[in-house]
């Protein structure tokens, strides 16, 4: 029972950490895309 609990805890930790990296990467991609749209439209997003 103890081994099974440890395995489940390790699996949950691995999934949580990989999800965090995925969300972080998606946020960076969206920020980059927003900057590109601002540049094309002639507005500089950094001045806000």
Rosetta blueprint (number, residue, H / E / L):
1 X L
2 X H
3 X H
4 X H
5 X H
6 X H
7 X H
8 X H
9 X H
10 X H
11 X H
12 X H
13 X H
14 X H
15 X H
16 X H
17 X H
18 X H
19 X H
20 X H
21 X H
22 X H
23 X H
24 X H
25 X H
26 X H
27 X H
28 X H
29 X H
30 X H
31 X H
32 X H
33 X H
34 X H
35 X H
36 X H
37 X H
38 X H
39 X H
40 X H
41 X H
42 X L
43 X L
44 X L
45 X H
46 X H
47 X H
48 X L
